[in-house]
Amino acid sequence: MPFIGGAELALKEITDRLGDFEFDLITARLNNLLPESEKINNVNVYRVGRGWRLDKFSLLFNGLNLALKLHLAKKYDMVFALMASYGGLTAARFKNKFNEVPFLVNIQEGRDFYHTSIWKLMIFKKIIRLADFITVISKYLEDVIMRNGVMREKISIIPNGVDINKFSSNPNYGEILKLKDKLGIRPDDKVIISVSRLVYKNGLDNLITAMKLLNENYKLLLIGDGEKMEELKELTDKLRISEKVIFLGAIDNKDLVQFFAISNVFVRPSRSEGLGTAFLEAMAAQIPVIATPVGGIIDFVKSAETGIFCAVDNPKSVAEKIKLLAEDKQLSEQIVKNAFKMVKEKYDWNKIAEGYREVFNRFMI
């Protein structure tokens, strides 16, 4: 599906498990091939705009008008905004008109809003100050919200999660062999995987540079799309490691299991991170992870226990940690065991959805 990231996947996982609630989702259309409206399970999807990248601006006007019209017909019990974005600002404007309707916001953005544009900071502050309650996906984001003047009692930490059953399943052996053959993965190759949007914050330039420092039998699978795609391909060519780096583009989340199954280590050397759902998915797939100690990652990666930390913006450190996990079988197995246990106990979507149910019920009119 287009325009799907961690936050969007989280919304689907949550709404799928709250079948006794009905949701109206107002979003930007962004692509004219997408229908203007459709029903997906218990979610009525309304897309506003002409189907191009500037549709996010139309949310502020057309999206608000649609929300007002629907409210007059349905009388909403609450408004829930996914992230402090243009959609969140639209929800805040709705709150200005109907103050009696509870306004809840979910914050997932990994960047610190003190280091962003004045315009984005203004939007962020307006949204969180109008909100009746805020859910955040990590302790790091709770701290960001509190530094912007929100009291702790108005915040709840509910992390994103992972579908344990899906990611811990074992793909067909024959399909795995076929996939390895298709990708040119040899029996003695060590496969590094990263599932990431190809954007600056995810530090994939450092991961690619690290591949230059590793032997020829190390291969990198890059799953994802984004604005840095061409730049990263140019870097790969410049370093003359095109045969070691495989760009796979965007892949449906349900198909990730087979790619995890052929991989030895998951790496994303992020510069910032709200939480990092892909790390949790790799843990559920029982692959050791390498991360940077930034943002919400420190909530679940404990060094040499549930993962390994590398330094930020340090390709040499990335390469050293990859080599360590790929070659130290005992350490790798211990990390995998601890991480899988933690994910099952704390990050199962079924448990997390119940956390949202409790919050929603508390604020229903």
N, C-alpha and C positions, 0 to 999 in steps of 0.2 A: 504494500500500500504506500502511496506517496505521502511525503511530509510527516512521516512517523518517526518520532524519536522516543527517548526514555519516558518523558512526561506523558506523551500521548498513549504509549503502551500501558503506562501505569493507570491512566484514566479508564482504559478499556478493561483492564484486569479488575479494577475496583467495581465499575458499573456492572460487569458480567456477574459479579458475586453478590450484588445488591438487587436481586430480581424483584423485590417487593417495593422498590422505588422506581419512579419514572423520571427520566431526565430529558430535558430539551437542551441540545448542544448547539450553540450559535457560534460559528467559526468562519474564517475567511475561506473563500472558494479556491483561490490560488491557481487552479487549473480548470480550463473550460470543459474538460472531459468529465469532470466530476459533476454529479447531479446536484441541483440546487437544494434538494431535500431528499431524505431517505430515512427509513427506520432500520436500525441495527439493534436487534434484541430489544432491550428496554430503553433505548436511546433514540429520540427523534432528532436527527441531524439536520440543521439548517445552515446552508452555506451562502454567504452574501458576497457580492462583488461580480466582476466580469470574467473572472477566471485568469488573473494574472498576478504577478508578485506584489503589486501595490494594493491588493485587496485588504491587507491588514488595516490600512487606513480607513477603508469603508466601514469597518466594524464600529468605529467611533460614531458614525452617523446612521448608516443603514442597519447595522447590527443593533444599535440602541433602539431605533424605531421599531424593528421587528420584536425585540424583547418587550417593549412597552405594549405593543399590540397583543402579543401572546399572553402577557400578564393580565390584561383586561379580560381576556377570555378564560384563562385558567386559574388566576390568582395563585401565583407561585408561593410556596412555603419557604423557600430560601433561594439565594443566588450563590453559586459556587464558582469561583474563578480559578482556572488552572494557570498559575504563574502570574507574575506582575508584568504582563505584556499588554499589547493593545486590546486584547480580549479582556484582560483584567481591568484596564482603564474603562472599558465600556461597561463592565459590571459595576464599577465604582460610580459611574455617572447614573446608572440605574438606581443605585442606592441613594444617591442625592435626591432623586424624584420620589422614591418610595422608601423612606427611612424605616418604616415599620417592618420591612422584609429583611430578615437576617442576611448578612453578607459575609461569606466565608471565603478565604483565599488559601490556596496551596502554593507554597514557594519551593521551587526546585532548582532555580538558577544557581550555578556554582560560583559565579563571579562576585566579588565584593563590590557593592554598589557605591562605595566611596571612591573606587577607581574606575568609574565609567563616566559617560557624558552627563552634563548638567541636566539635559532633557530627560534621559533615562532615569536619573536619580530623582528628579521631580515626580515622574510617573510612579516610580517605586514608592516614594514616601506618601503620595496621595492615596494610593491603593491600600497600603498597610494601615494607614491612620484612619481610613474609613471602615476598615474591616471590623466586624464584631468578633471574629476569631480567625486565627491563622494556624494552618498546619504546615510543618516544615519536614523535610526528609532527612535532616541530620542536625547534630548538635552545633556544627559550624554555622548552619543557616539560622538556627535559633539565636546564636550570638549576634549575627548580622542584624536580625530583626530587632533585637533588644538594643543594639547600639543606635538604632534609628528611632528610639523612643517608645517602643511597645513594651508593655508590662509582661512579665513571664507568664502570669495567669491567663493571658489571652493567647498563649501559644501552646501547641502540642506537637511533639516529635512523633511522626508516623512515617517510617522509611518506605521507600519503594521495596518491592519484593521480587520473588522469582517463583515460577511454576516448577516446583521440585520434581514432580512426576515427569514432566516433559523433558527437562534437561538432564535428569539422571537415567533416562531410558537408554538402552543399548541399540543403536542402529544396526540394520542388517549387515552382516560381515561382507557379503558380496557387494553391496552398495558402497561400502567403505573402500574396498579394493578398487572398484570402478572409479570412485572419486579421486583416489590417489593417482591412479593411472592418468586420468584426465588432466590433473594438475601437474603431472610430471614429478610426483613425490616418490623418491626411491626408498628402498627398505632401510638404508642407513641414514636417511635425512632426519634432522631434528626440526620439527615444525613449530614456529612461533606464530601465534594468532593475535590479532587485535580487532575488536569490533568497536568501531568508533566513527563518529562524524568526522569528516576530514576538514577540521577547523583548527585554528591556531591553538586554542586552549588545550587540545588533547595531545600536543607535543609529539605528533607523529614524525615530524622532521628529525627529532632526536632518535626515535626508534629506527628510522631508515638509516641514519648515519651510523647507528650502533651496528647495523648489519654488515657494514663495511669492515668492522673490527672482528667479525666472527668468521670461522672457517666456511668453506664452500658448501659443506653439507647442512648448513643452517638455512632454512627457507622461511620467509615471512608471508603470511596470508593477511592482507588488509581488507576487511569487510566494512563497507560504508561508502557514503558519498558526501560531497560537500565542496565548499568554495575553494579549498586548497588542493583539489584533485590534480590539476595540471601542474601546479607548482611542485607537488610531491613527486609526480612522475618525472619532472625535469631534474629534480634532485637525484632521483634514482639513476637516471641516465648519466648525470654528471659524475656520480660516484662509481659508475660502471658496474653496477650490481643488479641490473635489470633481470638477470636470470635467477636472482635470489629473492626478489620481491614480486608478489603476485597481487595485483589489484583486482578485486572481485566485485567491486561496486556494491550497491545496496542489495541485501538479501532479506527475504521475509523472515521475521523472527522465528517462525515455526520450523524453518529449514536450517537453523543454526546448529542444531544438535549434531548433524553429520560432520560439519566442519570442526566442531569441538572434538569429535571422536578421533580425528586424525592429527590432533595437535598435542604438543608436549608442554607448552607454556603459554599463558595469556599475558600480554603486556600492553599497558597504556600509560606512558609517562606524562601524565596530565600536568598542565600548569595551573589549572583550577578545576574543581569538581564539586558539584552539589552533593552527590552520593556516588553514582557510578554503577548503574544497574547491570551493565555488561560484566563487571567484576563478579557480581553475585551469581549471574548465570554461568560463568566459567567455574565458579566454586561448586555450583550444583551439578555441573557436568564433570566434576572431579578432576579439574585441571589446576595446577598451581599458578598463582597470579603474582605479577610484579607490578607495583604501583609507586606513585610518589606520595609522600606524606602531606597532602594538601586537602583543604576543604573537608568534605564529609567522608573521605576515604578512611581517615583514622578512626572512624566509628567501628569499622569491621575488619580492617587489616591490622593485625598485630604482628610485628616483625618476627620472622622465623617461627611463628605459630600458625597464623592463618594466611600468610603471604610473605612477600619480601619487598622491602622498600629500596628504590634506587633514588639517586639525587635528581632534583629538578634541573632541566636544561643541561644534562651531563651525559652525552652518548657513551662515554667510556664506562660510566657507572651502570648504564642500562645493559651494555654488552657483558660486563662482569657478572651481573645478577642473572642474566639469561644463561650464561655458561654454567654458573653455579647450580641453578635448578635443573638444567638439562643433564648435568653430569652427576649430581649428588642424588642418587635414587632414594636413599634413606630419608634425607631432608625433604625431598619432594613428596614422598609418600606420607610423611608425618603432617606436612602442611595441608595436603589434600584431605586427610582424615579429619583434622581439626576444623578446617573451613567448611566441609560438608556438614558436620555436626552443628556448627554455628548457624549456617544458612537454614537448616531444617527447623531449628529451635526459634530463630528470631525473624526470619525473612520470608516465611511462607505467605503467599498472597491471601490464603484463606484467613489467616490470623490478622493480617493487615487490613483486609476489607472490613473485618469486625470492628477494628479501631475507628474506621470512618463511619460505620453504622452508628456507633456510640456518639460520635461528634454530631452527626446529622440529626439524630433523634433529640439530642440536647437542645438544638436550636430550631426545631420545626415549630412553625406558628400554631 
